[in-house]
Amino acid sequence: MLSKNLMAASSKPLILAILRGGENYGYQIIQRVKELSGGELEWAEGMLYPVLHKMQKDGLVQTKWKLSDNGRMRKYYRLTTKGREALNNEKQQWLKVHGMLEKVWQPDASLGTT
């Protein structure tokens, strides 16, 4: 299981990446995260919706209410142009961190410690 800090830090890029594939409503996003993580990450609505609301406020996502097949109204989220730019930025940052971690985790890597 991931730490709460890592889960919080990865929530925005994960949501942006999921929405890159098309609009989704909250429960779909939660289920997609669970599926992508092989069940390792289980987000609750209380974690997801504050992030989505902040992303909406920041202009990264737009929302639309739609009537579902079962007759309930659902709020769907989709990326804006600004959201796509944010996704590219997030991706570049995470790839840099990943690259640095790969380097320092090599068996012969020296961190300059004695």
C-alpha positions in Angstrom: 0.0 0.0 0.0 1.3 3.5 -0.8 1.8 6.1 1.9 -0.8 8.8 2.2 1.7 11.4 1.1 2.6 9.6 -2.1 -1.0 8.8 -2.8 -1.9 12.5 -2.4 1.1 13.6 -4.6 0.1 11.2 -7.4 -3.6 12.0 -7.4 -3.5 14.9 -9.7 -1.4 13.3 -12.5 -3.4 10.1 -12.2 -6.7 11.9 -12.6 -5.4 14.0 -15.5 -4.1 10.9 -17.2 -7.3 9.0 -16.8 -9.3 12.0 -18.1 -7.0 12.2 -21.1 -8.8 9.1 -22.3 -12.2 10.8 -22.2 -14.8 12.1 -19.8 -15.5 10.1 -16.6 -17.6 10.5 -13.5 -16.1 10.1 -10.0 -16.9 6.5 -9.4 -15.4 5.6 -12.8 -12.2 7.4 -11.9 -12.0 5.5 -8.5 -12.6 2.2 -10.2 -10.0 3.0 -12.9 -7.3 3.8 -10.3 -8.1 0.5 -8.5 -7.8 -1.4 -11.8 -4.6 0.3 -12.9 -3.0 -0.4 -9.5 -4.1 -4.0 -9.4 -6.1 -3.2 -6.3 -3.2 -1.6 -4.4 -4.8 1.9 -4.5 -8.3 2.3 -3.3 -9.4 5.9 -3.3 -12.4 7.0 -1.4 -14.8 9.7 -2.6 -13.6 11.9 0.2 -10.1 11.9 -1.3 -11.2 12.2 -5.0 -13.8 15.0 -5.0 -11.7 17.7 -3.3 -9.0 17.1 -5.9 -11.5 17.3 -8.7 -13.0 20.5 -7.3 -9.6 22.1 -7.1 -8.8 21.0 -10.6 -12.1 22.5 -11.8 -11.4 25.8 -9.9 -7.9 25.9 -11.6 -9.4 25.4 -15.0 -7.9 22.0 -15.6 -11.2 20.2 -15.9 -14.8 21.1 -17.0 -17.9 19.4 -15.8 -21.2 18.5 -17.3 -24.2 16.9 -15.7 -25.7 14.0 -17.7 -28.6 11.6 -17.2 -27.3 8.0 -16.7 -28.9 4.8 -18.0 -30.5 4.3 -14.6 -32.1 7.7 -14.5 -29.7 9.4 -12.1 -27.8 12.6 -12.9 -24.0 12.2 -12.9 -21.3 14.8 -13.0 -18.8 14.1 -15.7 -15.3 15.5 -15.8 -13.2 16.2 -18.9 -9.9 17.8 -19.5 -9.6 21.3 -20.8 -6.7 22.6 -22.9 -5.1 23.9 -19.7 -5.6 20.4 -18.2 -3.8 18.8 -21.1 -0.9 21.2 -20.6 -0.8 20.4 -16.9 -0.8 16.7 -17.7 2.3 17.1 -19.9 4.0 19.2 -17.2 3.2 16.6 -14.5 4.4 13.8 -16.7 7.8 15.5 -17.3 8.2 16.2 -13.5 7.4 12.6 -12.6 9.7 11.2 -15.3 12.6 13.3 -13.9 12.0 12.0 -10.4 11.7 8.5 -11.6 15.0 8.8 -13.6 16.8 10.2 -10.5 15.5 7.4 -8.3 16.6 4.7 -10.8 20.1 6.2 -10.8 20.4 6.3 -7.0 18.9 2.8 -6.5 21.5 1.2 -8.8 23.7 -1.2 -6.7 26.8 0.7 -7.5 25.4 4.2 -7.1 27.2 6.5 -4.7 25.3 9.1 -2.8 28.4 10.7 -1.6 28.0 9.2 1.9 30.7 7.6 3.9 
